[in-house]
């Protein structure tokens, strides 16, 4: 066991004592965060515009600070981009996280010094929690690869602008720099296909022990490694590979394919980072869900998903939520986001401590006939069927067909699979969907919809689609479902 491995175990004990202190007293932690954010906000233009003062209570906050998405906050962001200070947070942001939005175009999410420190701390906590529980710290003595966006920054009014993963690359602790791959030069390659090939060349003969990234892009890396090396699986290439850290998408639909590529099971660490803040991380290999991060300078609010489009939805604090209900998550952050609807939906799996599952996106649903099918349901149905039939599906997307040339309308599932799918696949998938969504079941039984249609797409179709919309690789994620056929039509044309 090397020095880093020994030191990591010592650090893990200290870190978990800190995590337990806020995880076991969550309401006090949120109260402290609220007061801190409120007291800073008083000195900003946003705070003055909304009448925030040192006596503003949480209940008054709900009245004074309306819910917003990026469009609702954009006028303040534009003022920061023009050089103004003390607009949303004290001074000016350390960074703008550049993200792609479907309605807002390019979004510039402010990130303060406090914000970037919270991102790094949460990532460290996730790794140390794993070490503390499992005792496995050996991966710290070998190489670790982080598949991420380019760290090249642009400047805007003296503020660095880049993708979240690229920004984080500038803050990797010095004690990990020698272990970290790929090289800076390779990481700066913008074209994803070229970058993956360069990473394969650079890493193939290294002692990689931890691999981190979004599952579909790690899958591409694994496939290229196996093809280039001539080996059967990843464990033949990296015998000491023991930890896969991932986030961004639900891992369950990828699990079978990844285990085949890896050559068996491997421990995983799931995280929930976003440009707006590091929201949760896996603190246990045994317990379901991710630990809500209450040490990130974020005051959370939650809206029942059934009310998210209401004019005056209930805004719940952490003390008011219950398990098993889908909520839209609202952030108030130390980077200057206020009443901010991030767009994700979550469900609590536990309230002692508070653990969550990400269940989808507010805008990613199908309700063409009032069924309100969400990502959690289609992913769960697909996972159950592929496991039952022992088949692999590389990617899939679901869209409504409202006006078919003949017969009743239906949900169309676009599926990419390297192997033939059994004839029973579609019917089993439809049965699972009826079990998971009672509205969908009523529509099928009431002859408003006919059972789903399965449409096979060519190998590589989803990758080609992502490339066609400029979102190949990095932190970009494929929408699992949509309430229109915009993705579907493009899939069929690439």
C-alpha positions, 0 to 999 in steps of 0.5 A: 500500500502506497503513501497516498493510499494510507493518507487517503484512509486518514483523510476519509475518516476526517471527511466523513466526520464532517459530512455526518455533522451536517447530514445528521442535523440537516435543518440546522444546516439549511437554516445557517445557509439561508441566513448566510445567503440572505445576509450577502444578498442584502448588499446586491442589486438583486437583493435591493430590487426584491426588498431583502433585508436582515429580517427576511424570513423563509416565508417572506422569501417565498413571497419576495423572490419569484421562481425563475428559470434562466430566462427569468434571471437573464437580465441580471446576467447580462448586466454582469456580462457588461461589467457591473459588480454586486449584481447577483452576488458580491463582486463579480463571478469567478467564472461563467459556466457555459451551457447549451439550452434548448430555449435560451441558447447558450446560457452563462451560469455565474459561479463564485469562488464559494461555488467552485470550492463547493464543487471540488469539496463535494467531489472529494467527499464522494471519493472519500466516502467510498474509501471510508465505507469500502476500505479500498484506497488502492486506486489512489496509488495508480492513474485516474482518468476524467473524461471531460470537456476542454479546460480552455477558457475564454474571457468576458469582462475579466471573467473566465468562461468555460464548461463546468468540467473544464473549469473543474480541471483547473482545480484538481488538487496538486496531490492528484495531478501526477495521477490524473489523465489525460494530459492537459494537451489531450484534454484541450482537444475540442473535437470529441472523436479526435479526443477519444482516440488521443485518450486511448493512445495515451492511456492504453498502457497505463495503470488506470484504477479509477475512471470517471465520466458520463456513461455513454461517453465512457462506453465509447472510450471503452469500445475504442480501447478494446478495438485498439488493444485487441483485448476482450474487455477493460479488465484485461487492459487495466487489471487494477481498475476498481472504481467507476465514478459517473453522473449526469444520466441514470446508470441503470440502462447502461449497466449491462453493456458497461459490465460486458465491456468491463468484464464484470462488475465494478464498484461505482460512485454516482454524483450529481454535479451541475453548473448551478451547484454540486447537489448530491453524491453517493455516500454509501454502496449499500443505501439507495439514493444520493446524499443531498449536499447540505454543505454546498452553499445552497438553500433548497426548495422543492415543488411537487411535480404536479404543481410545477406549472401552477401559477402559485405552487407550494414551495417546500423546505427540506423539513416539509418533503416526504419520500416517494414524491416527485419534486422539481428542485429549486436552488438559491446559491452562493453563486447568485442564483435565486428561486432558480428552477434548475429543470431537474426532478428528484425523489427522496429515498430517505429523510434520515439522512436526506437522500435523493434520486434524479427522476428526469427533467421538467421539460422531458416528458410525454403528455400528448394525451394527458399521460405525463410519462416521465424519464424515470418510468421509461428508463425503469421499463427499459431496464426491467425488460432488458434484464428479463430478456438478457439483451442490451440496448445501447440508447433509446428515445421515446416520442409520441406519434399523434397523427399516424397515417392509419390507426390509433396514435401511439408512443414510438420507441427509437432503439439502438441495439447491436443484437436482434431483439426478441419479438416479445420485446415491444409487448413486454415494454408496453406492459411495464409502462402500463404498470408504471403509469396508470394514465398510460394504462387507462389510455391503452385500455380505453382505446385512445392509444394503441400499444407502443411501436418499436423502431430500430435505428442504425448503429451509431444513430444516436451518436450521429444525432448528438454530433448533428446538434453540436453536443457530442461528448463532454457533459452532454446528455441525450433526452430520453423522451420528448413531447414532440418529434423533434429528436425523433425526426432528426434521428431518422434523418441522420 
